[in-house]
Amino acid sequence: MATINSIETLHRSGRSNREISRLLGVDRGAVNRAVQRLKAAEVQNRPNPLTGSSQTIRSTIRRIQLQFTPQNLTGFHSRNDRPKSKN
């Protein structure tokens, strides 16, 4: 566990995997795997960009609803209302 913490600390400080391997006396493949796991954990722990305050979500929904009012949709026809083509 201490080795993984050391790998994480050295990686975050900008050291290369090869250099970390040399400094800690650990196989380079083991360092590569540990760094890949760290990166995967970072992706999983990244906040969801759609998550926000309920006020932000409500205002976004309201803005979208206002874009699609009946006045803004004039000129659009449903499939059944469309004029028949003369082929």
Disulfide bonds with the S-S distance in Angstrom:
none
